[in-house]
Amino acid sequence: MARTRADDFEEKQHQLLLTAAHVFATQGMEKASMSQIASEAGVSKSLLYHYYPSKDALIFAIIHTHLVELDLALERAANPDLPVARQLEILVLAMLDAYRGADEQHKVQLNAGPALSDEQRSQILEVERRIVKRFSAIIREIHPVLDRPDRPLLMPVTMSLFGMLNWVYMWFRDGGPVSREEYAKVATTLILEGVKAVR
């Protein structure tokens, strides 16, 4: 007979993902073991395997959950009634807010490539493309010339913005000299003013 789902299944699952992300981020993908993660989470190894049948499944769940939550945060933040420059700034800030406290999930995402199957990578790529499209659509609206067939610069410009945002965790500190709101303005300005000189 199949095990029934506990009332706190989602809460336990979320906590396991946070703990596993911490272990992977500090120990590395290869060194971290399911036994170590179970011990760190204060659960039995059999319970951990009940939620995630393998280490690869756990790594995928950390990344996929992190990206889906990010995509939902961007969807909630989007406001097409605002001027497009402000729309971009709001999305940048929503992304920076979603990264708050998610440094370890972010590290797992950056280092997990070899641990994932083709199917898992495909599912992650699908969410990543949705996220990128939210930004590229606004940047295209601001500067349609970036999407010319003879000189397709929309994606390089969009990914340059992601390059700035994805490495924020390496240097940004809450309570430091620059707030997330301020850096959202800086990053948005760098893109909006910078593309004016792109030919």
Secondary structure, DSSP 8 states (H G I E B T S, - for coil): ------TTHHHHHHHHHHHHHHHHHHH-TTT--HHHHHHHHTS-HHHHHHH-SSHHHHHHHHHHHHHHHHHHHHHHH--TTS-HHHHHHHHHHHHHHHTTT-HHHHHHHHH-GGGS-HHHHHHHHHHHHHHHHHHHHHHHHH-GGGEETTEE-HHHHHHHHHHHHHTGGGT--TTSSS-HHHHHHHHHHHHHHHGGG--
